[in-house]
């Protein structure tokens, strides 16, 4: 929270290397220049993976392998903390340090971090927030040049640090409350700190994402970030722990390393319209700024405000007066019907109410009070409820600042079917809102980085933005999450242990994706020990049938109606055979991961391991086909009892090669027409599409988009977790059209490791024409194709140094760097 005079300026372009510090005592250390998020991302980032890691649950990592980067030998500053408080409990603390400068330096570079999180100010300017979310053994710091915010004479460097304590988000790990700064200014006992009791956690409905906030403005120290504020009554901070570089940190202590992703985007935005109001007369002009309205004394007023699209943002409410007035802001992805309790069409509001997470503010009667929560909120609809006391309240403005990982869309897509544009844009919005300091399954309910979602999200990132940094960060974090017996955790960072063995296998697929799309073999080979550990764990469950027997943990596959939530992870989203053993889909997922791993091992020169993986995959495929193939139905059953059949098993039978290639196309065409099969929902339809492509049926992709068209028709502005009724209206795994419109319809894919060559196999289906572009590390790949009678006319532009092949209906044309046109006639 801060007063209305506070200026908020992003500093992403000022992340600078440590050597620019003008301080002879500053230690030498490696650095990473994290550029402005709006420039072409750097090609390589080398960040350490460690030999050992223990998280707060003391779960030991299985044989981590280090990258080649080096850590600093030491830091000069120590961590500091507020005195006379529990450093484990909930609390909001303000740290201040006065600084007198006779003249301005050329630069003023600091490293800064906090536990759990911080907001940094310089002379009242809101500079940035952090730290990048990770685990205790890999605790990040930001490197910032504060020079643009300094002035000659008196300055104040200030930070709000908050610890969510026992209410903290599942994705938020912690050691204890602390603040750390090094470089041109260091954290020590000269800093003063205030325990701000104006804040109270609101925990109803927010147990996974952390608490929301109640704030009493009468207790808040307004203007405390400004140089003129008198902090003499504030106690001095205490030294709480030594700052240790991550490479030297013993297990169970906090290890510091530099941020390896850019700072989040921070962009002002306005709400679209007021959908209804009671108790006060207000129009949409209020939302554009400069059109305040007054809520009289002793009045209750309610405004339902529509952002127009789902967003992730910091709401900002500017008020004056209204002493003791209570303002509650409630946030929701959608309204729910008062009778059915279903969401229905997201654009409709009649007979519907908002039920969501809440922030509450109590006004102190001061002027230009700007209320903003400590952390961003997710919403399409915001309901503002105001109750005034003896004084009227002047509501001057309500807006927000959009925040997300700063992906920039370099890709484009257009076609003769204009309705696809909405799906393209909704997919992009979904992927953006599900990425912040990690990828997230959903921004409203969990904000957890799950492997199943992340693999799809990472492909979207590379195809639409060309930015691999968040993908690489995720791959490292899942590697760091591995348990003593080899499996990764299913989601990480997370304070709640969860293991989904199929997701560990899909982490291998994600690593293979990176191998194909980015030319950085050392990044992949550094993680092959983890790949081997995941595969070896699964191998211990192969029994005499040649298939996987019953396995522990949650062997999640998908969310079809036949496998619903049953109140316990291990029972939900799984076929019956996942509990009893000999599940065809689980066995075939393992075979598929073995095949992808074999490619990685062979490329790294480990031919013995590659051959072992290939042989094991062949055996698993053969055993599954032998036990589960029903010749009468022409389908693979879900297990040897052949009592249940699913699309999932047959999709994976195609991808793993268990189903002979000659049978694949006919099987898939028959399978999607069979409504008696357990159906793939939004998540597993990604793999359904990949199976269609492998079988040469990419032309059918547009017919598989109906679930996404249904969501658009229901007024969603992002794509949901599953078909209606759905919990989450924005889920990372549902954004796959942003990938497939480029990879399947435009047909762009790598044909050699490191994307050193490209294969373009357009699949227009019912489209008359299509055009698209995707970023490649060497530049844009651009295509346009148009049907001409039974033939195809195309224009392809490849960046310098990239060659490839165009494939269409059995014909192939070599492609060279630069622009070329093609005219292909259909075979007679």
C-alpha positions, 0 to 999 in steps of 0.5 A, a space after each residue: 500500500 502507498 499514497 497517491 503520489 507514489 510513482 510506479 516505474 518498471 526497472 526491467 531495462 536496468 538489470 545490470 551486471 555486478 562489475 558496474 558497482 562502484 565499490 572496491 570492496 564488492 566481491 567478484 561474482 558471476 552475473 547474468 544480464 537479464 535484458 528488458 523483456 521486450 528485446 530478443 532473448 539471449 541464446 544461452 543461459 547457464 544456471 547451476 543445478 546442484 549435487 544435493 538439495 533438501 527442501 523443507 520436507 528434507 527430501 533428498 535429491 537423487 544425484 544432481 549434476 552441476 552446470 558449468 557456471 561458478 558461484 561467488 565465493 561469498 557475499 559481504 552483507 548479511 540477512 536482516 530481520 525485524 526484532 522481537 517477532 517470530 520470523 516464521 509467522 505472518 507479518 508485513 514489515 517495512 525496512 528503511 535506510 537513509 542515504 546521503 549523496 553529495 553527488 550522484 554516482 554513475 551507477 548504484 547497483 545492488 543485489 536484493 532479495 527477501 523471504 517470502 517476498 518484497 516490494 522495493 522503493 527508492 524515494 517513493 518510487 515503486 521500483 520492482 518486486 521479487 524475488 523470483 520464486 524457487 526453493 530455499 536451496 535456490 533462492 534468487 536475488 535481483 540485480 538492479 541499478 538504482 541510479 535513475 531514482 536517486 537524487 543529490 542530498 537525502 535519499 531513502 531506500 525502502 522495502 516492504 517485506 511480507 511473510 505469509 506464515 502458515 497461510 502461505 501459498 503452496 507454491 511459496 517456500 520459505 526459511 524465515 522472514 528476512 531482507 537482504 541487500 548487497 553491492 552499493 548498499 548493504 543490509 545491516 543493523 543501520 536499517 530500521 524496520 516497522 512491524 505493520 499491524 495494519 495488515 490482517 490476513 484474509 484466508 477464506 477460499 485462498 488456502 492454495 494461493 495464499 491469504 488475501 488482505 484486510 488493511 486498516 488505513 488508520 494504522 498504516 504509516 502513510 508516506 513511509 517510503 519518502 525521504 521526509 518521513 520520520 522513522 526515529 521511533 522504528 527499531 533497528 533491524 537485527 542480523 538474522 543469518 549469513 548470506 551464502 551462495 547457493 553452491 556453498 549452502 549446506 542442506 536446509 539453509 538458504 542458498 542465493 543465486 542470481 535471477 535468471 528470468 526477466 522481471 514481470 510485465 507491469 502495464 496500466 489498464 482500465 476496466 471495460 464497463 460497470 455492469 450494475 450498481 446499487 446505492 450510488 449512481 455511477 457511469 462507465 466514465 468513472 473507469 476511464 479516470 478523472 470522473 470521481 463519484 461520492 458515496 454519501 455518509 451512512 450508505 451501502 453501495 455495490 458496483 459490479 465491474 467487468 474487465 472484459 477479459 480475464 486478467 492477472 493484475 494489481 487492482 489500484 483503488 484511489 479514494 479520499 475522505 470517508 473515515 471508517 468506510 469499509 471497501 471490499 473488493 471481490 474477484 472472480 473469473 466468472 459469475 455463478 447462477 443463483 439457482 444452479 450454481 453453474 457459471 453458464 455464459 460468462 458474459 451474462 450477469 442476470 440472476 447471477 452473483 459473484 463469489 470469490 476471494 476478497 480484499 478489504 480496506 478501511 479508510 482513515 479519512 485521508 486524501 489520495 489514499 491509494 490501496 493496492 494489495 501486496 500481490 496480484 489478483 486474477 479476475 474478470 469481474 470485480 465487485 466493489 462493496 462500500 459501506 460508509 459511516 459518518 463521512 462521505 467517501 470520494 472514490 476517485 479511480 479504480 484501475 489495475 496494472 497487468 502483470 505476467 511473465 513478459 512474453 512478447 508474441 512474435 508469431 502470427 496466424 491468419 486464415 480464411 476461417 476468421 473464427 480461428 483468430 479468436 481461438 488464436 488470441 484466447 490461447 495466447 491470453 491463456 498462456 500469458 496468464 499462466 506464466 509469472 515467475 514460473 509456469 502455472 496450471 491456473 492463475 486463480 486457484 493454484 498458481 502451481 507449476 505442474 509438469 503436465 501443464 508446463 510441457 504444453 506451455 513451454 512449447 507454446 512459449 517457444 513457438 509464439 515468443 521464442 523465449 526459452 528462459 522460463 522453460 529452462 527455469 522449469 526444467 531445472 526446477 523439476 530436476 531439483 525437485 527429484 526425490 531420493 528414489 529418482 522421481 520428480 515431484 509433479 509440481 514445483 516449487 511446492 510446499 505440499 508434496 505430490 508425486 505423479 509418475 506420468 508427469 516425471 515421464 513427461 518431464 523427459 518429453 519436455 527435455 526432448 522438446 528443448 533438445 529439438 527446438 534449442 541448440 544447447 546440448 549441454 543444457 540437456 546432457 546435464 540432466 541425463 542423470 535425472 532422466 535415467 533415475 526416472 526411467 529406472 524407477 519405472 523399470 522396477 515395476 515391470 512384472 512378469 506380464 511385461 507391463 507395468 504392475 501397480 505403482 504407488 503415488 497418483 498415476 493421473 492421466 486425464 479428467 474424462 467423466 469416467 474418471 472423476 474427482 473422488 476426493 482423493 488424488 490417487 483415485 481421481 483422473 485415472 483408469 481403474 487399471 492404474 490402481 490394480 496394475 497392467 494399465 495400457 496407457 501407463 505402460 505405453 507412456 513409459 515406452 514413449 518416454 523411453 524412446 525420447 530418452 534414447 534419442 538424448 542418450 545416443 546424442 550424448 554418446 551413451 549408446 549402451 543406455 540408448 540401446 537399453 531404452 529402445 529395447 525396453 520400449 520395444 518389449 513394453 509395446 509388444 507386451 501391451 499389444 499382445 495383452 490388450 489388442 482386441 482384433 474384433 474392435 480394432 482397438 487397444 483395451 485399457 488393460 488385459 481384462 479388455 473391459 474398458 476402452 479409452 481414447 487415451 490408450 489408443 492415442 498413446 499406442 499410436 505415439 509409442 508405436 505399439 499399434 503398427 503404422 499400417 493400422 494407425 490412421 484407420 484406428 484413429 478415424 474410427 476412434 474419434 467417432 466411437 462415443 462409447 470410448 472414454 473421451 480425451 478431454 482438453 488436456 489429453 487432446 494435445 496428445 490426440 492431435 500429436 497422434 493424428 499428425 504422426 498417422 498422417 491425419 493432420 488435415 483433420 485437426 480443425 475438426 478436433 477443435 470443437 471443445 475450444 469453439 464451445 468455450 468461445 461460444 460460452 463467453 470465455 476469454 481464456 480456455 478452461 481446465 475441462 469441459 463444463 462444468 469446470 473449476 478453472 476458466 484459465 488453464 495452461 494445458 488448454 492453450 494448445 491451439 497456440 502451438 498447433 495452429 503453427 505446428 499442425 496447420 502451418 506445419 512448422 516443426 524441427 527436423 533436426 536437433 537444435 532446430 538446425 533444419 525445418 520440416 514444413 508440412 501444411 495441413 489446411 483441412 477445410 481452409 482455403 488459405 493460411 499464413 503464419 510465422 514463428 520465431 526461430 533462434 536465427 529469425 522468423 520462419 514465415 509461410 503462406 499457403 493457398 489452395 489452387 484447385 487440387 494443388 497448393 501454392 505457397 511462399 516460404 521464408 526461412 532465416 539465414 542459415 536455416 534449410 529444410 524440406 516442404 512436405 505435402 501429399 507425398 511430395 517433397 521440396 527442398 527449402 533454402 534460406 530466404 524466400 521461395 515460392 512453390 506450386 504443387 499439383 495433387 497426385 493423380 
